[in-house]
Amino acid sequence: MFGVVVIHHIRNKYRMLKSVAKKAEGKIIILDMICFEYLILSFDKLVAWTGTGKTDKLKIYEDVLAAVEDHRINLSKIDDEKTLRYLSSFKRYSTERVMKSLVGEFTQNEKWSVKGLLMGECWYKNCCVSEHQNSLRCGKPEIKDGSEKMRVLMQSKEIEKILITIAR
């Protein structure tokens, strides 16, 4: 019963959003995407900018991104045993949960985090400083200006491809 209630609730919200978008006369676009974290995960500078020490997750990250098709991870495209084990470790597996988990692995530094209501301040401010420098690393974005970092994120080739695809 819970699943039916949730799906019904989502459909009602979607109808409401479509109505609002229609009234906005093209000023609002509903994006058909997996989740926000998918955009962050697809950003080609994610690893360099955040300075993740999670090198053991890099292959999993690459495998998962390469296997995404039609809002799902096509497991038949993944040969790596470690990646398949990682995916099977989710109690309630979903593409969205995998994306959120992987982004969390690469944005553990609180200044780069994408959890909660706001993105970590290094995404949009002139910074890259961790308050816990001994336990978390920070990358080396070639761009220091916060506004420019946001522009680079949104204009990266992979993000642009995803946005074009989901805005159709």
C-alpha atoms as a printed R data frame, in Angstrom:
    type eleno elety resid chain resno      x      y       z
1   ATOM     1    CA   MET     A     1  0.000  0.000   0.000
2   ATOM     2    CA   PHE     A     2  2.854  2.412   0.823
3   ATOM     3    CA   GLY     A     3  4.268  2.206  -2.728
4   ATOM     4    CA   VAL     A     4  0.882  2.998  -4.266
5   ATOM     5    CA   VAL     A     5  0.433  6.032  -1.992
6   ATOM     6    CA   VAL     A     6  3.916  7.333  -2.773
7   ATOM     7    CA   ILE     A     7  3.515  6.867  -6.538
8   ATOM     8    CA   HIS     A     8  0.104  8.540  -6.436
9   ATOM     9    CA   HIS     A     9  1.596 11.441  -4.455
10  ATOM    10    CA   ILE     A    10  4.453 11.802  -6.976
11  ATOM    11    CA   ARG     A    11  2.046 11.775  -9.917
12  ATOM    12    CA   ASN     A    12 -0.050 14.505  -8.268
13  ATOM    13    CA   LYS     A    13  3.054 16.636  -7.659
14  ATOM    14    CA   TYR     A    14  4.151 16.104 -11.268
15  ATOM    15    CA   ARG     A    15  0.733 17.188 -12.577
16  ATOM    16    CA   MET     A    16  0.902 20.276 -10.389
17  ATOM    17    CA   LEU     A    17  4.398 21.101 -11.677
18  ATOM    18    CA   LYS     A    18  3.290 20.664 -15.289
19  ATOM    19    CA   SER     A    19  0.403 23.050 -14.637
20  ATOM    20    CA   VAL     A    20  2.719 25.663 -13.111
21  ATOM    21    CA   ALA     A    21  5.211 25.252 -15.982
22  ATOM    22    CA   LYS     A    22  2.442 25.690 -18.554
23  ATOM    23    CA   LYS     A    23  1.277 28.922 -16.897
24  ATOM    24    CA   ALA     A    24  4.864 30.203 -16.806
25  ATOM    25    CA   GLU     A    25  4.931 30.237 -20.632
26  ATOM    26    CA   GLY     A    26  8.353 28.673 -21.164
27  ATOM    27    CA   LYS     A    27 10.073 30.246 -18.163
28  ATOM    28    CA   ILE     A    28  9.978 26.949 -16.254
29  ATOM    29    CA   ILE     A    29 11.335 23.736 -17.714
30  ATOM    30    CA   ILE     A    30 10.698 20.398 -16.030
31  ATOM    31    CA   LEU     A    31 13.849 18.322 -16.264
32  ATOM    32    CA   ASP     A    32 13.402 14.583 -16.668
33  ATOM    33    CA   MET     A    33 16.503 13.453 -14.789
34  ATOM    34    CA   ILE     A    34 17.529 10.764 -12.327
35  ATOM    35    CA   CYS     A    35 18.528 13.165  -9.569
36  ATOM    36    CA   PHE     A    36 20.625 16.279  -9.001
37  ATOM    37    CA   GLU     A    37 23.550 14.129  -7.876
38  ATOM    38    CA   TYR     A    38 23.716 12.611 -11.366
39  ATOM    39    CA   LEU     A    39 24.666 16.040 -12.727
40  ATOM    40    CA   ILE     A    40 27.379 16.442 -10.105
41  ATOM    41    CA   LEU     A    41 28.675 12.917 -10.719
42  ATOM    42    CA   SER     A    42 28.825 13.614 -14.462
43  ATOM    43    CA   PHE     A    43 30.932 16.750 -13.978
44  ATOM    44    CA   ASP     A    44 34.321 16.016 -15.547
45  ATOM    45    CA   LYS     A    45 36.233 18.068 -12.962
46  ATOM    46    CA   LEU     A    46 34.546 16.539  -9.890
47  ATOM    47    CA   VAL     A    47 37.517 14.460  -8.753
48  ATOM    48    CA   ALA     A    48 40.129 17.154  -9.450
49  ATOM    49    CA   TRP     A    49 38.148 19.920  -7.773
50  ATOM    50    CA   THR     A    50 37.090 18.054  -4.657
51  ATOM    51    CA   GLY     A    51 40.438 16.333  -4.156
52  ATOM    52    CA   THR     A    52 38.875 13.072  -3.119
53  ATOM    53    CA   GLY     A    53 41.100 10.491  -1.576
54  ATOM    54    CA   LYS     A    54 38.622  7.765  -2.589
55  ATOM    55    CA   THR     A    55 40.774  6.323  -5.365
56  ATOM    56    CA   ASP     A    56 39.225  2.894  -4.709
57  ATOM    57    CA   LYS     A    57 35.892  4.300  -5.898
58  ATOM    58    CA   LEU     A    58 37.162  5.807  -9.167
59  ATOM    59    CA   LYS     A    59 36.631  2.621 -11.224
60  ATOM    60    CA   ILE     A    60 33.149  2.164  -9.735
61  ATOM    61    CA   TYR     A    61 32.355  5.795 -10.561
62  ATOM    62    CA   GLU     A    62 33.509  5.369 -14.169
63  ATOM    63    CA   ASP     A    63 31.682  2.043 -14.606
64  ATOM    64    CA   VAL     A    64 28.406  3.358 -13.220
65  ATOM    65    CA   LEU     A    65 28.427  6.525 -15.343
66  ATOM    66    CA   ALA     A    66 29.196  4.501 -18.478
67  ATOM    67    CA   ALA     A    67 26.311  2.112 -17.747
68  ATOM    68    CA   VAL     A    68 23.537  4.693 -17.225
69  ATOM    69    CA   GLU     A    69 20.755  4.255 -19.785
70  ATOM    70    CA   ASP     A    70 17.238  5.625 -19.642
71  ATOM    71    CA   HIS     A    71 17.377  6.535 -15.926
72  ATOM    72    CA   ARG     A    72 18.788  3.137 -14.955
73  ATOM    73    CA   ILE     A    73 22.148  1.489 -14.495
74  ATOM    74    CA   ASN     A    74 22.411 -1.231 -17.121
75  ATOM    75    CA   LEU     A    75 24.162 -3.944 -15.118
76  ATOM    76    CA   SER     A    76 24.913 -5.944 -18.261
77  ATOM    77    CA   LYS     A    77 27.360 -3.184 -19.252
78  ATOM    78    CA   ILE     A    78 29.422 -3.693 -16.082
79  ATOM    79    CA   ASP     A    79 32.109 -6.387 -16.056
80  ATOM    80    CA   ASP     A    80 34.077 -5.274 -13.010
81  ATOM    81    CA   GLU     A    81 33.417 -7.549 -10.027
82  ATOM    82    CA   LYS     A    82 34.156 -4.812  -7.472
83  ATOM    83    CA   THR     A    83 31.620 -2.484  -9.095
84  ATOM    84    CA   LEU     A    84 28.983 -5.203  -9.133
85  ATOM    85    CA   ARG     A    85 29.659 -5.949  -5.440
86  ATOM    86    CA   TYR     A    86 29.338 -2.254  -4.622
87  ATOM    87    CA   LEU     A    87 25.971 -2.089  -6.388
88  ATOM    88    CA   SER     A    88 24.715 -5.254  -4.726
89  ATOM    89    CA   SER     A    89 25.572 -3.842  -1.284
90  ATOM    90    CA   PHE     A    90 22.567 -1.484  -1.328
91  ATOM    91    CA   LYS     A    91 19.724 -2.726   0.853
92  ATOM    92    CA   ARG     A    92 17.163 -0.899  -1.259
93  ATOM    93    CA   TYR     A    93 18.870 -0.582  -4.612
94  ATOM    94    CA   SER     A    94 17.889  2.259  -6.895
95  ATOM    95    CA   THR     A    95 19.802  4.308  -9.437
96  ATOM    96    CA   GLU     A    96 19.173  7.430  -7.377
97  ATOM    97    CA   ARG     A    97 20.602  5.856  -4.204
98  ATOM    98    CA   VAL     A    98 23.721  4.763  -6.094
99  ATOM    99    CA   MET     A    99 24.214  8.268  -7.514
100 ATOM   100    CA   LYS     A   100 23.750  9.892  -4.104
101 ATOM   101    CA   SER     A   101 26.160  7.443  -2.490
102 ATOM   102    CA   LEU     A   102 28.881  7.940  -5.099
103 ATOM   103    CA   VAL     A   103 28.577 11.717  -4.986
104 ATOM   104    CA   GLY     A   104 28.855 11.490  -1.207
105 ATOM   105    CA   GLU     A   105 32.093  9.529  -1.606
106 ATOM   106    CA   PHE     A   106 33.606 12.262  -3.779
107 ATOM   107    CA   THR     A   107 32.282 15.289  -1.889
108 ATOM   108    CA   GLN     A   108 33.030 14.303   1.696
109 ATOM   109    CA   ASN     A   109 34.778 17.568   2.395
110 ATOM   110    CA   GLU     A   110 32.090 19.711   4.011
111 ATOM   111    CA   LYS     A   111 33.006 22.641   1.784
112 ATOM   112    CA   TRP     A   112 32.256 20.605  -1.373
113 ATOM   113    CA   SER     A   113 29.262 18.687  -0.056
114 ATOM   114    CA   VAL     A   114 26.011 18.550  -2.022
115 ATOM   115    CA   LYS     A   115 23.923 17.181   0.859
116 ATOM   116    CA   GLY     A   116 21.089 19.141   2.370
117 ATOM   117    CA   LEU     A   117 19.496 22.308   1.109
118 ATOM   118    CA   LEU     A   118 22.649 24.105  -0.048
119 ATOM   119    CA   MET     A   119 25.703 23.043  -1.975
120 ATOM   120    CA   GLY     A   120 28.992 23.321  -0.111
121 ATOM   121    CA   GLU     A   121 30.397 26.811  -0.328
122 ATOM   122    CA   CYS     A   122 33.442 25.884  -2.429
123 ATOM   123    CA   TRP     A   123 31.080 25.290  -5.356
124 ATOM   124    CA   TYR     A   124 30.098 28.948  -5.423
125 ATOM   125    CA   LYS     A   125 32.580 30.905  -3.271
126 ATOM   126    CA   ASN     A   126 36.232 31.787  -3.687
127 ATOM   127    CA   CYS     A   127 37.530 28.988  -1.498
128 ATOM   128    CA   CYS     A   128 38.728 25.469  -1.144
129 ATOM   129    CA   VAL     A   129 39.481 25.157   2.544
130 ATOM   130    CA   SER     A   130 38.431 22.330   4.810
131 ATOM   131    CA   GLU     A   131 37.768 22.917   8.473
132 ATOM   132    CA   HIS     A   132 39.093 19.372   9.077
133 ATOM   133    CA   GLN     A   133 42.310 19.472   7.079
134 ATOM   134    CA   ASN     A   134 43.816 16.401   8.728
135 ATOM   135    CA   SER     A   135 40.983 14.062   7.738
136 ATOM   136    CA   LEU     A   136 39.602 15.503   4.511
137 ATOM   137    CA   ARG     A   137 41.392 16.762   1.464
138 ATOM   138    CA   CYS     A   138 40.553 19.535  -0.901
139 ATOM   139    CA   GLY     A   139 41.273 19.512  -4.607
140 ATOM   140    CA   LYS     A   140 42.858 22.059  -6.829
141 ATOM   141    CA   PRO     A   141 40.241 23.786  -8.948
142 ATOM   142    CA   GLU     A   142 42.058 25.762 -11.616
143 ATOM   143    CA   ILE     A   143 39.382 28.423 -11.105
144 ATOM   144    CA   LYS     A   144 39.172 30.227  -7.783
145 ATOM   145    CA   ASP     A   145 36.267 32.592  -8.481
146 ATOM   146    CA   GLY     A   146 32.998 31.163  -7.137
147 ATOM   147    CA   SER     A   147 30.773 32.494  -9.921
148 ATOM   148    CA   GLU     A   148 33.143 31.166 -12.551
149 ATOM   149    CA   LYS     A   149 33.189 27.709 -10.885
150 ATOM   150    CA   MET     A   150 29.388 27.534 -11.157
151 ATOM   151    CA   ARG     A   151 29.593 28.591 -14.795
152 ATOM   152    CA   VAL     A   152 32.200 25.892 -15.527
153 ATOM   153    CA   LEU     A   153 30.039 23.281 -13.789
154 ATOM   154    CA   MET     A   154 26.933 24.155 -15.791
155 ATOM   155    CA   GLN     A   155 28.795 24.520 -19.087
156 ATOM   156    CA   SER     A   156 30.875 21.353 -18.931
157 ATOM   157    CA   LYS     A   157 30.331 19.171 -21.998
158 ATOM   158    CA   GLU     A   158 28.833 16.215 -20.103
159 ATOM   159    CA   ILE     A   159 26.470 18.392 -18.067
160 ATOM   160    CA   GLU     A   160 25.437 20.236 -21.213
161 ATOM   161    CA   LYS     A   161 24.656 16.910 -22.963
162 ATOM   162    CA   ILE     A   162 22.573 15.747 -20.003
163 ATOM   163    CA   LEU     A   163 20.688 19.046 -19.779
164 ATOM   164    CA   ILE     A   164 19.902 19.002 -23.502
165 ATOM   165    CA   THR     A   165 18.680 15.411 -23.249
166 ATOM   166    CA   ILE     A   166 16.490 15.954 -20.194
167 ATOM   167    CA   ALA     A   167 15.028 19.270 -21.344
168 ATOM   168    CA   ARG     A   168 13.426 17.672 -24.408
